[in-house]
Amino acid sequence: MTPTATYRLQLQPDFPFSAAEKAVPYLAALGVSHLHLSPVLEAVPGSTHGYDVVDHASVRAELGGEAGLRQLARTAREHGLGLVLDIVPNHMAAAPRHNHALWEVLREGRDSAYARWFDIDWTAGDGKLLLPVLPGPIGDELSELRVENGVLHHGEQRFPLAPGTEGLPLPALLDAQHYRLAWWRLARTELNYRRFFTISELIGVRVEDPEVFAATHAKILELVRDGVVEGLRIDHPDGLADPEDYLRRLNEATGGDCWTVVEKILTGDETLPAGWPVAGTTGYDALRHVDGLFTDPAGAAELERSYRDITGPAGDRGGYWEGTVRRAAYKVVVHELAAETAFLTRTAQRVCAADPALRDHAPWALATAIRELLVRVPVYRPYTTAGGPSPEAAEAAVPEEAVRQAKAAFTVEREATAVDVVRELALGRLGTGPDQTAFCARFAQTSSALRAKSVEDTAFYRYVPLISANEVGGDPGGPAVSPERFHAYCARLARDWPATGTVLTTHDTKRSADVRAGIAVLSECPERWAELLKRLAGVPAPDPLLAWQAWQTAVGFTPAADSGVPDASRMVPALLKSVREAGLHTSWTETDPLYEQAVTDFVEAGPAGPGRRTVARFTRALAPYVRTSALGAALVQLTMPGVPDLYQGTEREYFALVDPDNRERFRTGPPDEKTVVTTAALRLRRDRPGVFAESGTYAPLHATGPAAAHCLAFCRSGEVVTAVTRLPLRLAEAGGWAGTELVLPPGRWSDLLTSPEREFEGGAPVDLAELFSDRPVALLSRRS
């Protein structure tokens, strides 16, 4: 069953299934059709997110276990709701104490029945699995190791011992194991298992193996067969060896009638592979297009120029978006992903050594070619398998221009031919042997990790002219989206992916939609932003880039309705995370305590301190325009093609920064204007599903008159019209709606957002000043 709308709940020990069950009546009244639950399988104790799975066969006991989940499903069904689950096929927690499968691998080595579960390169570790879990070098930690009851202890950590080794002296005992305990810093260069991005605490799972797939999906499939679960959200499919094959197997196993969406980030005009048997993405592409509607391109360009002048044009502290991304990619591929590129180099070496025609490609040349091609993949990954067809999209992911540029890193032309070898391996065109297959898959997996870490987790924090655009799937170099481009995007969705997911706020967004709306309005008044910075210049910051980003954060995070007091306990962690991710002055692994203290002092003395009063006055003046954009974005997402997903609490004003700030437990709150809009749209979707269903249509409506560009309108299936105001500050400066009209389709139309409902006659021009006289948005339903 395809949902009409879903509502994401973040489950955690202090918000278990029983708490979710109590929220069911409220959510049913809101108008959603399905609860969207964060991962429910057994995870590391205390986990607040559930992505660190340790047992695929069990529903998490801390949440109430399988009985609690089934009871939640029954209660939901009684209120007309179904369940959608977030599942994690790519990785598990690398926590031996809790992960039984990994425990057995550590105890028995590559002969373990579970060894095939994990993506481990045993040859790279001389037959041992590297465990980079110690706080210091092994020599400093020997005194902390002890054996008790046949188990090796280090603090709270536990490790199994190979049978018969329990009585050996400590050095001999360590040498006799199938794993090597090591300092955590060795993970960057010495790790010999695939991980999630650069997180060594999460180990890659080989779901491409049919037995591993069956074992890790049995419980989920049982819940689907029993009707407990009606939909699945697939976390990070780009981490899999062969996403399409995985999705086909999953589709077959669920009987083909389970609504499934994938957390796939589409770059630029990239489209979802047509062969994937899914309803679509989780919706970050929709987020980018909706946000872009409420960003002024001219103002964004002016902000960019001012940003470069203030932060400096040199290096990573300024410049242009593309250059920032490229520099970040080099940093990540050379440092954070050194172990991953080493695996690719070793594998390419073996391929070349086995072929006399390729034997003279030196290891350094192959390593250079791998690095230079990886940083030039323009999307998250190519989709191809060794020996399979090389689709046009895959070749575009490793284009000829990338080959030409990569060869420029070589001084000897013949040595540069290593780039050709690496491209052919990446596209699966050098055979189907084990090494060719492994290289093709791992190049794609590493490409995905590199893109995520270099763009989302590095460049987004280094290039910040307008931080509302620095969102998952976003394009800070071109943040604005025209109505024409938006309409074309929606037409493609209605035609190709009508049941795809759409989102504005998620558990992974760096700022909630309402925070982004407050920041995006700066693109309509860059001169006011420049004046604000001048008034705030008396608060010294450690560096200009931080100051720019911190004050923009304060602008978006200061709700106009309250006293304008950003909470330092929330802003300081978010800004510290920003500077660590940027990696320019401090980082997660090489912290600079003095710089981080300076950041803390600045935020407490400025954006979350006395400077908050200046920011509050600024945001109060912009509040009507922020309100207009926030309501417009919400209504567009709720009525455009696709299935809208609401993050917990976002049915009303919701101000949150990057995780963990956005993962507070779910609480209901007083309704506001956004609640009125959200509830009306959700109930309309519920009551008239055919209008928005896969067979529904999408038609742009175009206003006429001097302010026509400020109206975004469309009609769904000839029965529902959405009309919203865009760039409202620019509209006000230009004189408002005078002389601007919109012709509605034939019929009698009622605005569901007014009380009593106002009616309009279709087929004739409607004055937009009249249409928007009560609210800056309208939701019209055809009565006849």
Sequence and secondary structure as in RCSB ss.txt:
>XXXX:A:sequence
MTPTATYRLQLQPDFPFSAAEKAVPYLAALGVSHLHLSPVLEAVPGSTHGYDVVDHASVRAELGGEAGLRQLART
AREHGLGLVLDIVPNHMAAAPRHNHALWEVLREGRDSAYARWFDIDWTAGDGKLLLPVLPGPIGDELSELRVENG
VLHHGEQRFPLAPGTEGLPLPALLDAQHYRLAWWRLARTELNYRRFFTISELIGVRVEDPEVFAATHAKILELVR
DGVVEGLRIDHPDGLADPEDYLRRLNEATGGDCWTVVEKILTGDETLPAGWPVAGTTGYDALRHVDGLFTDPAGA
AELERSYRDITGPAGDRGGYWEGTVRRAAYKVVVHELAAETAFLTRTAQRVCAADPALRDHAPWALATAIRELLV
RVPVYRPYTTAGGPSPEAAEAAVPEEAVRQAKAAFTVEREATAVDVVRELALGRLGTGPDQTAFCARFAQTSSAL
RAKSVEDTAFYRYVPLISANEVGGDPGGPAVSPERFHAYCARLARDWPATGTVLTTHDTKRSADVRAGIAVLSEC
PERWAELLKRLAGVPAPDPLLAWQAWQTAVGFTPAADSGVPDASRMVPALLKSVREAGLHTSWTETDPLYEQAVT
DFVEAGPAGPGRRTVARFTRALAPYVRTSALGAALVQLTMPGVPDLYQGTEREYFALVDPDNRERFRTGPPDEKT
VVTTAALRLRRDRPGVFAESGTYAPLHATGPAAAHCLAFCRSGEVVTAVTRLPLRLAEAGGWAGTELVLPPGRWS
DLLTSPEREFEGGAPVDLAELFSDRPVALLSRRS
>XXXX:A:secstr
   S EEEE  BTTB HHHHHHHHHHHHHHT SEEEE   EEESTT SS  SEEEEEEE GGGTHHHHHHHHHHH
HHHTT EEEEEE  SEEE  TTT HHHHHHHHHGGGSTTGGGB B GGGGTT EEEEEESS HHHHGGGEEEETT
EEEETTEEEE  TT TTS HHHHHHTSSEEEEEGGGHHHH  B EETTEEEEEEB TTSHHHHHHHHHHHHHHHH
TTS  EEEE  GGGSS HHHHHHHHHHHTTT SEEEE     TT    TT  SSEE SHHHHHHHHHHTS HHHH
HHHHHHHHHHH SSGGGSS HHHHHHHHHHHIIIIITHHHHHHHHHHHHHHHHT TTTTT  HHHHHHHHHHHHT
T SSS     TTS   HHHHHHS HHHHHHHHTT SSTTGGGHHHHHHHHHTT S  SHHHHHHHHHHHHHHHHH
HIIIIIIIIHHH  SSGGG STT  TTS    HHHHHHHHHHHHHH TT EE S  SS SS HHHHHHHHGGGG 
HHHHHHHHHHTTTS  SSHHHHHHHHHHHHHHS TTS     HHHHHHHHHHHHHHHTSS  SSS  HHHHHHHH
HHHHHTTTTTHHHHHHHHHHHHHHHHHHHHHHHHHHHHHSSSEEEEETTTTS     STTGGG         HHH
HHHHHHHHHHHH HHHHSTT  EEEE  BSTTGGGEEEEEETTTEEEEEE SHHHHHHTTTTTT EEE  SSEEE
ETTSSS EEEETTSEEEHHHHTSS SEEEEEE  
